[in-house]
Amino acid sequence: MQKSRNATIAIMIAILLYGILGSIKLVREINIVYLYIINPLFWIILSIALYFLLGKNVENKKSKKPIIEYTIIATLVFIIVYMLSGLFVTFGKNPYNTTITGLLHNLWIFGSVLIAKEYIRYKLINNVYEKDKIKMGILISVIYVIIDIEMTRFIGANITLFSVMKYGIQSVLPNIAKNVVFSYIAINGTYLASIIYQMITNLYFWISPILPNAPWIMTAIIDTTIPVILFLYIRFVKNKLNRFKSKENLMNTDPRNIIPLVIAIILAIWFAIGIFPIKPVAIASGSMEKELFVGDIAIIQKCNANDVNVGDIIEYQMEGYTVVHRIMEKNQRNGEFYFITKGDNNSSPDRDEVREDQLIGKVVFKIRYLGYPAIWLHIVQANEQTVEVETGT
């Protein structure tokens, strides 16, 4: 078949309609049939049809090898970073079925689909002339992102601004990052790199006996950052192979210039969510004035009961929220420590004693005014508490 933009767009629209129908699962009674039979066969048959209808594409052999090499490196980095993240949090049992039967199920249900989808992406992007490839790459990326959105989670659910924002950061943003880099790989004449990245990273989740119990924001950062860095390296490789690119242009696109900034941002976010031994807490009440004001950030050092004394300001856990108050008394009964606490701006001590298992840490530093965004987020998320904010009275 001759290259045709209209035919390519028509196929993409058909994929979009099928994907939307499948994602909302209008006929709930056939979910199992859809998952095990309809969906894999749809993508496999479509990929085979495009193989015969669209003919053979000429791969860019000059860029194919370095793209695959960088993709393998990015894949290994992804797995290593995930494993290292477990050192900051805890490891838990893999929720997937890691038996041979479970692996075969995952390979058929998900593996066959992702391989077919990447081949289809590659065939469709390269079924148009060079000037239209970027447009087709953007279009197929948008379509793939849309059909991967789990629409059923929003049907009849109590939708809040925070739940939408969380889903966007946790699922949609990494999906966009991966689709952008996979389409860019297809534009540059190969599909094997995209398949390698997805199959190896998925196999890690499918067969590893344990996985880190990482916070959702932590996994979202990893899932988004690695594809972005891979994209920058592939762009750099493409520019190096372009003999018309100046040395200055190459230096400007060298991803090594931006990686330190990316790492710094990741570490800052991980610090903000309490991955490290110290963490920030936004002060949302005036109970500790004149020491801590509303909108301040208190830096909390995680510790145990032996590390705190009378006069220290501590953070402790209550049901559904945390409190930052000063220790007035420290007592020990039956081998367990108990604390009497009080807000500096309060007229009387807190009603309940604080047990040592409620202790989170003590305040070691404070920063003025930087806590207002966290307070706003706390208000937005309502009962869905993922950012610790001091709410003592």
Backbone torsions as a table, in degrees:
resi	resn	phi	psi	omega
1	MET	NA	135.7	177.8
2	GLN	-68.7	148.9	179.3
3	LYS	-58.1	131.9	-176.0
4	SER	-146.1	119.3	177.7
5	ARG	-67.3	-40.9	-178.1
6	ASN	-64.2	-43.3	179.0
7	ALA	-64.5	-39.3	179.2
8	THR	-63.5	-44.4	179.2
9	ILE	-64.2	-39.2	179.7
10	ALA	-62.1	-41.7	178.5
11	ILE	-65.6	-40.4	179.0
12	MET	-62.9	-40.4	178.3
13	ILE	-64.1	-39.9	177.2
14	ALA	-61.7	-40.9	177.2
15	ILE	-62.7	-42.9	179.3
16	LEU	-60.4	-47.1	-179.5
17	LEU	-62.8	-43.5	177.9
18	TYR	-63.1	-44.0	-177.7
19	GLY	-62.6	-42.9	179.0
20	ILE	-64.0	-43.4	178.8
21	LEU	-61.4	-42.3	-179.7
22	GLY	-70.7	-36.1	-175.9
23	SER	-72.1	-32.3	178.7
24	ILE	-89.5	-12.2	175.4
25	LYS	48.0	66.1	-177.4
26	LEU	-60.1	-35.0	179.6
27	VAL	-104.1	89.6	-172.2
28	ARG	-64.7	-24.7	-177.1
29	GLU	-66.9	-18.8	-176.2
30	ILE	-108.2	24.4	-178.4
31	ASN	-57.0	-47.1	-179.1
32	ILE	-65.3	-44.0	178.3
33	VAL	-61.8	-41.5	178.8
34	TYR	-63.2	-44.7	-175.1
35	LEU	-68.4	-43.2	-173.1
36	TYR	-92.0	-24.5	-173.5
37	ILE	-122.7	-59.9	-171.4
38	ILE	-61.0	-52.3	-174.0
39	ASN	-65.9	-50.3	177.7
40	PRO	-59.2	-43.0	-177.7
41	LEU	-67.2	-35.5	178.7
42	PHE	-59.1	-50.2	-176.0
43	TRP	-70.8	-38.9	179.9
44	ILE	-65.6	-46.8	-179.3
45	ILE	-64.2	-41.2	179.3
46	LEU	-64.1	-41.5	179.3
47	SER	-64.4	-39.5	177.9
48	ILE	-66.3	-41.8	179.0
49	ALA	-61.3	-42.8	-179.9
50	LEU	-68.7	-31.4	176.8
51	TYR	-59.3	-43.6	-178.4
52	PHE	-82.8	-37.2	-175.7
53	LEU	-76.0	-38.4	-173.5
54	LEU	-95.2	-5.4	176.4
55	GLY	75.8	-175.6	-176.2
56	LYS	-89.5	134.8	176.9
57	ASN	-94.0	149.7	177.8
58	VAL	-88.6	115.1	-179.5
59	GLU	-79.4	147.3	176.6
60	ASN	-83.2	91.6	-173.7
61	LYS	-66.2	-28.0	-177.8
62	LYS	-67.1	-38.8	-178.8
63	SER	-95.2	-17.9	-175.4
64	LYS	-60.6	-47.4	-176.2
65	LYS	-62.3	-52.4	179.6
66	PRO	-64.8	-31.9	177.9
67	ILE	-63.6	-44.8	179.2
68	ILE	-65.1	-40.5	179.5
69	GLU	-62.2	-47.6	179.1
70	TYR	-64.5	-34.5	179.3
71	THR	-67.1	-41.3	177.1
72	ILE	-62.6	-42.0	177.8
73	ILE	-62.1	-45.4	179.6
74	ALA	-62.1	-37.3	178.7
75	THR	-64.2	-45.2	178.7
76	LEU	-65.3	-39.7	177.0
77	VAL	-61.4	-42.4	178.2
78	PHE	-55.3	-49.7	-177.8
79	ILE	-66.2	-42.5	-179.4
80	ILE	-63.2	-44.5	179.8
81	VAL	-62.3	-42.0	177.6
82	TYR	-61.0	-43.5	-179.3
83	MET	-66.7	-41.4	179.5
84	LEU	-66.4	-30.4	179.2
85	SER	-61.3	-25.9	178.0
86	GLY	-67.0	-19.7	177.7
87	LEU	-71.6	-25.9	-179.6
88	PHE	-90.8	-24.7	177.5
89	VAL	-115.0	-140.2	176.3
90	THR	-128.4	161.8	175.8
91	PHE	-98.0	149.0	177.5
92	GLY	-138.0	170.7	-179.3
93	LYS	-67.1	139.8	178.7
94	ASN	-63.9	125.4	-179.7
95	PRO	-72.7	-16.8	177.9
96	TYR	-75.7	158.4	173.5
97	ASN	-79.6	105.2	-173.5
98	THR	-90.7	9.3	176.2
99	THR	-74.1	169.8	177.8
100	ILE	-59.0	-40.9	178.6
101	THR	-62.9	-43.8	178.9
102	GLY	-63.6	-40.4	178.2
103	LEU	-62.7	-43.6	178.9
104	LEU	-63.3	-40.1	176.6
105	HIS	-60.2	-47.1	-179.0
106	ASN	-64.8	-38.7	178.6
107	LEU	-63.6	-37.8	179.8
108	TRP	-76.6	-49.1	-174.2
109	ILE	-69.5	-44.5	-174.3
110	PHE	-107.2	-43.8	-176.3
111	GLY	-62.0	-47.3	-179.5
112	SER	-62.6	-36.2	-178.8
113	VAL	-69.0	-46.5	-176.9
114	LEU	-67.8	-34.6	176.6
115	ILE	-64.5	-46.4	-179.8
116	ALA	-64.1	-41.1	-178.8
117	LYS	-63.5	-39.3	179.9
118	GLU	-70.4	-36.5	176.8
119	TYR	-66.9	-40.4	177.9
120	ILE	-63.6	-43.3	177.0
121	ARG	-55.4	-49.1	-177.9
122	TYR	-61.1	-45.9	-178.3
123	LYS	-64.9	-41.7	-177.2
124	LEU	-70.2	-43.1	179.9
125	ILE	-62.7	-36.8	-177.7
126	ASN	-92.7	10.5	174.3
127	ASN	-93.4	10.2	176.3
128	VAL	-124.9	167.4	179.4
129	TYR	-74.8	162.5	-171.0
130	GLU	-51.2	-40.8	-175.9
131	LYS	-66.8	-20.3	-177.4
132	ASP	-102.5	-1.9	-173.4
133	LYS	-64.2	-41.7	-179.2
134	ILE	-64.1	-41.4	178.4
135	LYS	-61.6	-43.2	179.3
136	MET	-67.9	-34.6	177.3
137	GLY	-63.8	-42.4	177.9
138	ILE	-64.8	-43.5	-177.5
139	LEU	-63.7	-46.5	-179.1
140	ILE	-67.8	-32.4	176.5
141	SER	-63.9	-45.7	179.0
142	VAL	-61.0	-43.4	-178.9
143	ILE	-64.0	-45.4	-179.5
144	TYR	-64.4	-38.2	177.3
145	VAL	-63.7	-44.4	-178.5
146	ILE	-61.9	-46.2	-175.0
147	ILE	-74.0	-15.5	177.0
148	ASP	-87.9	-8.9	178.2
149	ILE	-70.3	128.6	-179.1
150	GLU	-80.8	88.0	-176.1
151	MET	-66.9	-25.7	-177.6
152	THR	-64.8	-25.4	-179.1
153	ARG	-69.2	-18.1	-178.7
154	PHE	-98.7	-10.0	-179.3
155	ILE	-78.3	116.1	179.6
156	GLY	73.2	6.0	-179.2
157	ALA	-87.7	157.4	175.6
158	ASN	-83.2	93.2	-173.0
159	ILE	-84.6	126.2	175.5
160	THR	-120.2	164.9	178.0
161	LEU	-59.7	-39.9	-178.9
162	PHE	-68.2	-40.6	-179.8
163	SER	-63.8	-37.9	177.3
164	VAL	-67.3	-44.5	-179.6
165	MET	-63.8	-42.0	178.9
166	LYS	-63.0	-45.0	179.4
167	TYR	-63.6	-38.7	179.4
168	GLY	-62.8	-44.1	-178.4
169	ILE	-74.7	-39.5	-173.9
170	GLN	-77.6	-36.6	-173.0
171	SER	-117.6	-50.1	-172.7
172	VAL	-70.5	-45.8	-177.5
173	LEU	-61.0	-48.4	175.4
174	PRO	-61.3	-35.5	178.6
175	ASN	-63.7	-41.7	177.5
176	ILE	-62.8	-46.5	-178.8
177	ALA	-58.3	-45.6	-178.9
178	LYS	-67.6	-40.9	-179.8
179	ASN	-66.7	-35.8	177.5
180	VAL	-63.0	-48.4	-178.0
181	VAL	-69.0	-35.7	179.6
182	PHE	-68.7	-38.4	176.4
183	SER	-67.1	-37.2	178.4
184	TYR	-65.1	-38.4	176.1
185	ILE	-62.7	-43.0	179.6
186	ALA	-64.6	-39.4	178.1
187	ILE	-60.4	-33.9	-178.8
188	ASN	-88.9	16.1	163.9
189	GLY	92.0	26.7	174.6
190	THR	-155.7	159.7	176.4
191	TYR	-127.3	-11.8	-177.1
192	LEU	-63.3	-37.1	-178.1
193	ALA	-62.3	-42.3	179.6
194	SER	-63.9	-40.6	178.8
195	ILE	-66.5	-42.3	179.3
196	ILE	-59.2	-47.8	-178.6
197	TYR	-59.2	-48.8	-174.8
198	GLN	-72.3	-40.3	-177.8
199	MET	-68.0	-43.5	-178.0
200	ILE	-68.7	-44.1	179.4
201	THR	-64.8	-38.2	178.0
202	ASN	-69.6	-38.2	177.7
203	LEU	-61.4	-34.7	176.2
204	TYR	-58.2	-44.0	179.6
205	PHE	-73.7	-30.9	-175.8
206	TRP	-78.8	-27.5	-172.9
207	ILE	-117.0	-15.3	-179.4
208	SER	-67.7	129.5	-177.8
209	PRO	-67.7	-28.7	178.9
210	ILE	-131.7	152.3	177.8
211	LEU	-135.9	152.0	178.1
212	PRO	-64.0	139.7	172.4
213	ASN	-86.5	62.7	-173.1
214	ALA	-81.6	145.6	174.3
215	PRO	-60.2	153.2	-175.7
216	TRP	-60.6	-34.9	-179.3
217	ILE	-67.8	-31.7	179.5
218	MET	-68.5	-46.0	178.9
219	THR	-67.2	-35.6	178.7
220	ALA	-62.4	-39.7	178.8
221	ILE	-64.1	-45.7	179.9
222	ILE	-63.2	-47.3	-176.8
223	ASP	-64.0	-26.4	-178.7
224	THR	-92.4	-41.1	-172.3
225	THR	-69.5	-44.1	-176.4
226	ILE	-60.9	-47.4	176.0
227	PRO	-61.0	-36.5	179.2
228	VAL	-63.4	-45.2	178.6
229	ILE	-64.8	-39.0	176.7
230	LEU	-60.7	-42.5	177.4
231	PHE	-58.4	-44.2	-178.9
232	LEU	-64.0	-38.9	179.1
233	TYR	-68.9	-40.0	179.2
234	ILE	-65.8	-39.1	176.9
235	ARG	-63.1	-39.4	178.4
236	PHE	-64.0	-42.3	177.7
237	VAL	-60.8	-44.6	179.8
238	LYS	-61.0	-42.1	-179.8
239	ASN	-68.2	-34.2	178.0
240	LYS	-65.1	-34.7	-179.4
241	LEU	-78.9	-11.9	178.7
242	ASN	-88.2	108.5	-175.1
243	ARG	-69.3	-13.1	-179.7
244	PHE	-87.9	-7.1	179.4
245	LYS	-78.3	134.0	179.3
246	SER	-77.2	163.1	178.3
247	LYS	-62.6	-35.0	179.5
248	GLU	-65.8	-41.5	178.0
249	ASN	-63.9	-37.7	178.3
250	LEU	-65.0	-41.9	178.5
251	MET	-62.9	-36.5	-179.2
252	ASN	-69.3	-27.5	-178.8
253	THR	-99.4	2.4	179.6
254	ASP	-67.5	115.4	-176.6
255	PRO	-64.3	-18.8	179.3
256	ARG	-64.4	-19.3	178.8
257	ASN	-74.6	-26.2	-174.5
258	ILE	-104.5	-17.7	-176.5
259	ILE	-58.8	-42.9	177.2
260	PRO	-57.7	-38.4	177.9
261	LEU	-65.7	-42.5	179.2
262	VAL	-61.5	-44.7	179.6
263	ILE	-62.2	-42.0	179.7
264	ALA	-62.1	-41.2	178.9
265	ILE	-65.0	-43.2	179.2
266	ILE	-60.8	-46.4	-179.5
267	LEU	-63.7	-37.5	178.8
268	ALA	-63.9	-41.5	179.8
269	ILE	-69.3	-41.9	177.7
270	TRP	-62.2	-38.3	175.7
271	PHE	-61.8	-40.8	-176.9
272	ALA	-65.8	-28.7	-178.0
273	ILE	-96.8	6.2	171.4
274	GLY	85.2	27.6	178.7
275	ILE	-72.3	-34.6	-175.0
276	PHE	-89.9	172.2	-179.1
277	PRO	-62.4	-18.8	173.2
278	ILE	-118.3	153.1	-177.4
279	LYS	-153.1	157.4	178.3
280	PRO	-93.0	148.4	174.2
281	VAL	-133.4	131.0	178.9
282	ALA	-84.2	134.1	179.9
283	ILE	-88.7	120.7	-173.5
284	ALA	-112.2	-0.1	178.3
285	SER	-134.6	167.0	-178.9
286	GLY	-95.9	18.5	-174.2
287	SER	-69.2	-18.6	-178.7
288	MET	-109.1	10.9	174.4
289	GLU	-65.9	138.8	17.3
290	LYS	-97.7	14.8	-179.5
291	GLU	-89.7	-49.7	179.6
292	LEU	-126.6	128.1	-177.5
293	PHE	-107.0	160.2	176.0
294	VAL	-57.0	130.6	-179.0
295	GLY	94.6	-7.3	175.9
296	ASP	-75.2	158.1	170.4
297	ILE	-107.7	122.8	174.0
298	ALA	-99.4	126.2	177.3
299	ILE	-88.4	118.2	-174.7
300	ILE	-102.8	127.4	172.7
301	GLN	-97.1	120.8	-179.9
302	LYS	-65.4	135.3	-176.4
303	CYS	-159.0	177.9	176.1
304	ASN	-113.9	-178.5	-172.6
305	ALA	-64.0	-27.9	180.0
306	ASN	-70.6	-17.8	-174.2
307	ASP	-93.9	-0.6	-177.9
308	VAL	-121.0	152.0	-178.1
309	ASN	-137.7	171.9	177.1
310	VAL	-57.3	133.8	-178.5
311	GLY	100.9	-20.9	177.4
312	ASP	-72.6	147.5	173.4
313	ILE	-95.7	124.0	-175.6
314	ILE	-119.5	159.2	168.9
315	GLU	-108.5	132.0	177.8
316	TYR	-136.8	157.8	-172.8
317	GLN	-91.4	129.2	168.3
318	MET	-112.6	178.2	-177.9
319	GLU	-72.1	107.2	176.2
320	GLY	89.0	-5.1	179.3
321	TYR	-160.0	171.7	177.0
322	THR	-120.3	159.3	-178.1
323	VAL	-127.5	141.1	174.0
324	VAL	-116.7	104.3	-179.3
325	HIS	-138.0	169.3	-176.9
326	ARG	-92.5	143.2	176.5
327	ILE	-76.7	124.8	176.5
328	MET	-100.8	-34.2	177.7
329	GLU	-142.3	146.9	175.2
330	LYS	-127.7	116.2	-176.4
331	ASN	-123.3	159.3	178.3
332	GLN	-131.3	127.6	177.9
333	ARG	-136.0	130.3	178.1
334	ASN	53.4	37.8	176.5
335	GLY	79.3	5.7	-178.9
336	GLU	-121.9	139.5	-179.9
337	PHE	-85.2	144.6	174.8
338	TYR	-131.3	145.8	-177.4
339	PHE	-124.0	138.3	166.7
340	ILE	-97.2	123.8	-175.9
341	THR	-120.1	161.8	-179.4
342	LYS	-158.0	140.1	171.1
343	GLY	-76.2	134.9	-177.2
344	ASP	-56.5	-29.3	-176.7
345	ASN	-94.7	1.6	179.6
346	ASN	-93.4	152.5	-177.1
347	SER	-82.3	-19.5	-176.9
348	SER	-142.1	159.7	178.7
349	PRO	-63.6	163.6	176.9
350	ASP	-64.1	147.6	-173.1
351	ARG	-64.4	-40.9	-174.4
352	ASP	-106.2	143.9	171.8
353	GLU	-66.8	154.0	177.5
354	VAL	-104.1	121.4	177.4
355	ARG	-78.7	157.7	-178.5
356	GLU	-66.1	-25.8	178.0
357	ASP	-76.4	-7.7	174.4
358	GLN	-89.2	-15.6	-176.2
359	LEU	-68.4	130.5	176.5
360	ILE	-102.9	-47.2	-179.5
361	GLY	177.9	-175.4	-179.8
362	LYS	-122.3	153.4	-179.6
363	VAL	-75.3	127.2	179.4
364	VAL	-117.2	-12.0	-177.4
365	PHE	-163.8	161.4	177.0
366	LYS	-142.4	150.0	178.7
367	ILE	-130.3	128.9	-176.0
368	ARG	-76.2	140.7	165.9
369	TYR	71.6	-13.1	-173.9
370	LEU	-78.0	-3.2	-176.7
371	GLY	-89.1	-4.8	-176.3
372	TYR	-61.9	-40.8	177.1
373	PRO	-59.5	-39.5	179.3
374	ALA	-66.6	-36.3	177.3
375	ILE	-64.0	-43.3	178.2
376	TRP	-61.1	-43.8	179.7
377	LEU	-64.1	-37.8	178.3
378	HIS	-62.2	-39.8	178.6
379	ILE	-66.9	-41.9	-177.6
380	VAL	-65.3	-42.2	-174.5
381	GLN	-76.7	-13.3	176.7
382	ALA	54.5	-117.3	-174.4
383	ASN	-81.1	-9.0	-179.1
384	GLU	-88.9	84.0	-171.3
385	GLN	-88.8	109.8	174.1
386	THR	-122.4	-11.1	175.9
387	VAL	-115.1	122.8	-177.0
388	GLU	-74.3	124.8	178.5
389	VAL	-131.6	132.3	179.6
390	GLU	-69.9	123.3	-176.6
391	THR	-127.3	23.0	-178.3
392	GLY	-68.9	154.3	179.5
393	THR	-118.5	NA	NA
